Amino acid sequence: MHKRLWLLLPVVILSGCRIVSQQELADLKNPPNPKMDNIAQTWQQKLVPQVEHDAKPVAELLNALKSTNDFDSACKTYGYRSQEENPCVFSVKVSGEVTAVNTTSRNGRMTVKDVSGDDVTVQIGPIFPGTVLRDAYKGASYQDFNDQVLFGDYSRAINQQAATMMN
């Protein structure tokens, strides 16, 4: 009787186990995120149209920020904040004369003298540091990702789409 129990013990213990490949294990630990699958499509069909729609003339935004004492109300009117603790992101459009272009760094920038007379610095790539483009997108938030590394990867993928569009 005891021999049968000893034979039954490994069967019971191993019945809850499953052998998986290294790739399956990696996918179980960090499942693929569907937001990463079609990043080019998200960029073209969702993010770019959203930014174009939300963009305010830079002079209008600067005047509003100068005239208000309450940054949070200006953010609600002119910007976007996915969560209360996150920074406010403002989408702006600028038109005017390009007065300087600096491409000595891969974080290229140009200076535009806006029609209002203000000098505005614009990132032109090919590297776009930061997470502003990701944070401006209303279709994704940190809760959509398993961890902050994947959220960072998403930001880099969006920035790469911007760099491709600028070239």
CYANA upper distance limits for C-alpha pairs under 8 A (distance plus 0.5 A):
  1 MET  CA      5 LEU  CA      7.09
  2 HIS  CA      6 TRP  CA      6.78
  3 LYS  CA      7 LEU  CA      6.75
  4 ARG  CA      8 LEU  CA      6.55
  5 LEU  CA      9 LEU  CA      6.59
  6 TRP  CA     10 PRO  CA      7.92
  7 LEU  CA     11 VAL  CA      7.69
  8 LEU  CA     12 VAL  CA      6.75
  9 LEU  CA     13 ILE  CA      6.68
 10 PRO  CA     14 LEU  CA      6.32
 11 VAL  CA     15 SER  CA      6.31
 12 VAL  CA     16 GLY  CA      8.04
 13 ILE  CA     17 CYS  CA      8.27
 20 VAL  CA     24 GLU  CA      6.36
 20 VAL  CA     25 LEU  CA      6.82
 21 SER  CA     25 LEU  CA      6.71
 22 GLN  CA     26 ALA  CA      6.68
 23 GLN  CA     27 ASP  CA      6.63
 24 GLU  CA     28 LEU  CA      6.57
 25 LEU  CA     29 LYS  CA      6.71
 26 ALA  CA     30 ASN  CA      6.49
 26 ALA  CA     31 PRO  CA      8.04
 27 ASP  CA     31 PRO  CA      5.00
 27 ASP  CA     32 PRO  CA      6.98
 30 ASN  CA    146 ASN  CA      7.34
 31 PRO  CA    146 ASN  CA      8.37
 32 PRO  CA     36 MET  CA      8.36
 33 ASN  CA     37 ASP  CA      7.60
 33 ASN  CA    145 PHE  CA      7.43
 34 PRO  CA     38 ASN  CA      8.05
 35 LYS  CA     39 ILE  CA      7.25
 35 LYS  CA    140 ALA  CA      8.46
 35 LYS  CA    154 TYR  CA      8.46
 36 MET  CA    154 TYR  CA      7.03
 38 ASN  CA     42 THR  CA      6.65
 39 ILE  CA     43 TRP  CA      6.51
 39 ILE  CA    157 ALA  CA      7.53
 39 ILE  CA    158 ILE  CA      7.54
 40 ALA  CA     44 GLN  CA      6.70
 40 ALA  CA    161 GLN  CA      7.16
 41 GLN  CA     45 GLN  CA      6.25
 41 GLN  CA     46 LYS  CA      8.18
 42 THR  CA     46 LYS  CA      5.66
 42 THR  CA     47 LEU  CA      6.73
 43 TRP  CA     47 LEU  CA      5.38
 43 TRP  CA     48 VAL  CA      6.42
 43 TRP  CA    158 ILE  CA      7.46
 43 TRP  CA    161 GLN  CA      7.34
 44 GLN  CA     48 VAL  CA      6.27
 44 GLN  CA     49 PRO  CA      7.95
 45 GLN  CA     49 PRO  CA      7.07
 46 LYS  CA     50 GLN  CA      6.55
 47 LEU  CA     51 VAL  CA      6.68
 47 LEU  CA    137 TYR  CA      6.43
 48 VAL  CA     52 GLU  CA      6.61
 49 PRO  CA     53 HIS  CA      6.53
 50 GLN  CA     54 ASP  CA      6.56
 50 GLN  CA    137 TYR  CA      8.00
 51 VAL  CA     55 ALA  CA      6.26
 51 VAL  CA     91 SER  CA      6.60
 51 VAL  CA    136 ALA  CA      8.12
 51 VAL  CA    137 TYR  CA      8.33
 52 GLU  CA     91 SER  CA      8.42
 54 ASP  CA     91 SER  CA      6.64
 54 ASP  CA     92 VAL  CA      8.28
 55 ALA  CA     90 PHE  CA      8.03
 55 ALA  CA     91 SER  CA      4.94
 55 ALA  CA     92 VAL  CA      4.83
 55 ALA  CA     93 LYS  CA      6.13
 56 LYS  CA     60 GLU  CA      7.36
 56 LYS  CA     61 LEU  CA      7.10
 56 LYS  CA     78 TYR  CA      7.83
 56 LYS  CA     91 SER  CA      6.95
 56 LYS  CA     92 VAL  CA      5.23
 56 LYS  CA     93 LYS  CA      6.34
 57 PRO  CA     61 LEU  CA      6.98
 57 PRO  CA     92 VAL  CA      6.10
 57 PRO  CA     93 LYS  CA      5.45
 57 PRO  CA     94 VAL  CA      6.56
 58 VAL  CA     62 LEU  CA      6.58
 58 VAL  CA     92 VAL  CA      5.83
 58 VAL  CA     93 LYS  CA      6.31
 58 VAL  CA     94 VAL  CA      6.25
 58 VAL  CA    114 ASP  CA      8.49
 59 ALA  CA     63 ASN  CA      6.56
 59 ALA  CA    114 ASP  CA      8.17
 59 ALA  CA    116 SER  CA      6.59
 59 ALA  CA    118 ASP  CA      8.00
 60 GLU  CA     64 ALA  CA      6.66
 61 LEU  CA     65 LEU  CA      6.63
 61 LEU  CA     78 TYR  CA      7.52
 61 LEU  CA     92 VAL  CA      8.23
 62 LEU  CA     66 LYS  CA      6.60
 63 ASN  CA     67 SER  CA      6.60
 64 ALA  CA     68 THR  CA      6.69
 64 ALA  CA     74 ALA  CA      7.61
 65 LEU  CA     69 ASN  CA      8.43
 65 LEU  CA     71 PHE  CA      7.65
 65 LEU  CA     74 ALA  CA      7.14
 68 THR  CA     74 ALA  CA      7.72
 70 ASP  CA     74 ALA  CA      7.11
 71 PHE  CA     75 CYS  CA      6.60
 72 ASP  CA     76 LYS  CA      6.78
 73 SER  CA     77 THR  CA      6.72
 74 ALA  CA     78 TYR  CA      6.30
 74 ALA  CA     79 GLY  CA      7.70
 75 CYS  CA     79 GLY  CA      4.99
 75 CYS  CA     80 TYR  CA      6.80
 75 CYS  CA     81 ARG  CA      7.95
 75 CYS  CA     88 CYS  CA      6.56
 75 CYS  CA     89 VAL  CA      8.27
 75 CYS  CA     90 PHE  CA      8.17
 76 LYS  CA     80 TYR  CA      7.05
 76 LYS  CA     81 ARG  CA      8.39
 78 TYR  CA     90 PHE  CA      7.03
 79 GLY  CA     88 CYS  CA      6.64
 79 GLY  CA     89 VAL  CA      5.90
 79 GLY  CA     90 PHE  CA      4.91
 79 GLY  CA     91 SER  CA      7.32
 80 TYR  CA     88 CYS  CA      6.06
 80 TYR  CA     89 VAL  CA      5.74
 80 TYR  CA     90 PHE  CA      6.99
 80 TYR  CA    136 ALA  CA      7.08
 81 ARG  CA     86 ASN  CA      6.59
 81 ARG  CA     87 PRO  CA      6.73
 81 ARG  CA     88 CYS  CA      5.26
 81 ARG  CA     89 VAL  CA      6.81
 81 ARG  CA    135 ASP  CA      8.32
 81 ARG  CA    136 ALA  CA      8.23
 82 SER  CA     86 ASN  CA      7.10
 82 SER  CA    135 ASP  CA      7.81
 82 SER  CA    138 LYS  CA      7.68
 82 SER  CA    141 SER  CA      7.57
 89 VAL  CA    132 VAL  CA      7.30
 89 VAL  CA    135 ASP  CA      7.52
 89 VAL  CA    136 ALA  CA      6.32
 90 PHE  CA    136 ALA  CA      8.11
 91 SER  CA    136 ALA  CA      8.09
 94 VAL  CA    112 VAL  CA      8.30
 94 VAL  CA    114 ASP  CA      6.73
 94 VAL  CA    120 VAL  CA      8.34
 95 SER  CA    112 VAL  CA      8.06
 95 SER  CA    113 LYS  CA      8.45
 95 SER  CA    114 ASP  CA      6.06
 95 SER  CA    115 VAL  CA      6.84
 96 GLY  CA    112 VAL  CA      6.58
 96 GLY  CA    113 LYS  CA      5.95
 96 GLY  CA    114 ASP  CA      4.92
 96 GLY  CA    115 VAL  CA      5.59
 97 GLU  CA    112 VAL  CA      5.92
 97 GLU  CA    113 LYS  CA      5.71
 97 GLU  CA    114 ASP  CA      7.21
 97 GLU  CA    115 VAL  CA      8.40
 98 VAL  CA    110 MET  CA      7.51
 98 VAL  CA    111 THR  CA      6.35
 98 VAL  CA    112 VAL  CA      4.81
 98 VAL  CA    113 LYS  CA      6.79
 99 THR  CA    110 MET  CA      8.08
 99 THR  CA    111 THR  CA      6.08
 99 THR  CA    112 VAL  CA      6.10
 99 THR  CA    113 LYS  CA      6.99
100 ALA  CA    110 MET  CA      5.93
100 ALA  CA    111 THR  CA      5.50
100 ALA  CA    112 VAL  CA      7.70
101 VAL  CA    108 GLY  CA      8.19
101 VAL  CA    109 ARG  CA      6.52
101 VAL  CA    110 MET  CA      4.69
101 VAL  CA    111 THR  CA      6.90
102 ASN  CA    108 GLY  CA      6.19
102 ASN  CA    109 ARG  CA      5.78
102 ASN  CA    110 MET  CA      6.44
103 THR  CA    107 ASN  CA      7.84
103 THR  CA    108 GLY  CA      5.13
103 THR  CA    109 ARG  CA      7.16
104 THR  CA    108 GLY  CA      7.59
106 ARG  CA    125 GLY  CA      6.66
106 ARG  CA    126 PRO  CA      6.24
106 ARG  CA    127 ILE  CA      6.00
107 ASN  CA    123 GLN  CA      7.48
107 ASN  CA    124 ILE  CA      7.75
107 ASN  CA    125 GLY  CA      5.67
107 ASN  CA    126 PRO  CA      6.92
107 ASN  CA    127 ILE  CA      5.51
107 ASN  CA    128 PHE  CA      6.65
107 ASN  CA    129 PRO  CA      7.67
108 GLY  CA    123 GLN  CA      6.38
108 GLY  CA    124 ILE  CA      5.58
108 GLY  CA    125 GLY  CA      5.23
108 GLY  CA    126 PRO  CA      7.16
108 GLY  CA    127 ILE  CA      7.79
109 ARG  CA    121 THR  CA      7.00
109 ARG  CA    122 VAL  CA      5.95
109 ARG  CA    123 GLN  CA      4.98
109 ARG  CA    124 ILE  CA      5.72
109 ARG  CA    125 GLY  CA      7.60
110 MET  CA    121 THR  CA      6.17
110 MET  CA    122 VAL  CA      5.79
110 MET  CA    123 GLN  CA      7.08
110 MET  CA    124 ILE  CA      7.28
111 THR  CA    119 ASP  CA      6.92
111 THR  CA    120 VAL  CA      6.03
111 THR  CA    121 THR  CA      4.99
111 THR  CA    122 VAL  CA      6.75
112 VAL  CA    119 ASP  CA      6.13
112 VAL  CA    120 VAL  CA      5.68
112 VAL  CA    121 THR  CA      6.87
112 VAL  CA    122 VAL  CA      8.00
113 LYS  CA    117 GLY  CA      6.32
113 LYS  CA    118 ASP  CA      6.18
113 LYS  CA    119 ASP  CA      5.03
113 LYS  CA    120 VAL  CA      6.83
114 ASP  CA    118 ASP  CA      5.80
114 ASP  CA    119 ASP  CA      6.59
114 ASP  CA    120 VAL  CA      7.24
123 GLN  CA    128 PHE  CA      7.48
124 ILE  CA    128 PHE  CA      8.21
124 ILE  CA    163 ALA  CA      8.29
124 ILE  CA    166 MET  CA      7.42
125 GLY  CA    163 ALA  CA      6.37
125 GLY  CA    166 MET  CA      7.89
126 PRO  CA    163 ALA  CA      5.54
126 PRO  CA    164 THR  CA      8.39
126 PRO  CA    166 MET  CA      8.13
126 PRO  CA    167 ASN  CA      8.33
127 ILE  CA    159 ASN  CA      8.01
127 ILE  CA    160 GLN  CA      8.24
127 ILE  CA    163 ALA  CA      7.17
128 PHE  CA    159 ASN  CA      6.34
128 PHE  CA    160 GLN  CA      8.42
128 PHE  CA    162 ALA  CA      8.46
128 PHE  CA    163 ALA  CA      7.79
129 PRO  CA    159 ASN  CA      8.44
131 THR  CA    135 ASP  CA      6.49
131 THR  CA    152 GLY  CA      8.47
131 THR  CA    155 SER  CA      6.24
131 THR  CA    156 ARG  CA      8.40
132 VAL  CA    136 ALA  CA      6.46
133 LEU  CA    137 TYR  CA      7.05
133 LEU  CA    155 SER  CA      7.85
133 LEU  CA    158 ILE  CA      7.46
133 LEU  CA    159 ASN  CA      7.48
134 ARG  CA    140 ALA  CA      8.34
134 ARG  CA    154 TYR  CA      7.99
134 ARG  CA    155 SER  CA      5.76
134 ARG  CA    158 ILE  CA      7.09
135 ASP  CA    141 SER  CA      8.28
140 ALA  CA    144 ASP  CA      6.95
141 SER  CA    145 PHE  CA      8.18
142 TYR  CA    147 ASP  CA      8.47
142 TYR  CA    148 GLN  CA      7.95
142 TYR  CA    151 PHE  CA      6.92
145 PHE  CA    150 LEU  CA      6.76
145 PHE  CA    151 PHE  CA      6.47
146 ASN  CA    150 LEU  CA      7.33
147 ASP  CA    151 PHE  CA      7.05
148 GLN  CA    152 GLY  CA      6.52
149 VAL  CA    153 ASP  CA      6.69
150 LEU  CA    154 TYR  CA      6.67
151 PHE  CA    155 SER  CA      6.92
152 GLY  CA    156 ARG  CA      6.81
153 ASP  CA    157 ALA  CA      6.67
154 TYR  CA    158 ILE  CA      6.79
155 SER  CA    159 ASN  CA      6.68
156 ARG  CA    160 GLN  CA      6.59
157 ALA  CA    161 GLN  CA      6.89
158 ILE  CA    162 ALA  CA      6.92
159 ASN  CA    163 ALA  CA      6.74
160 GLN  CA    164 THR  CA      6.65
161 GLN  CA    165 MET  CA      6.68
162 ALA  CA    166 MET  CA      6.71
163 ALA  CA    167 ASN  CA      6.97
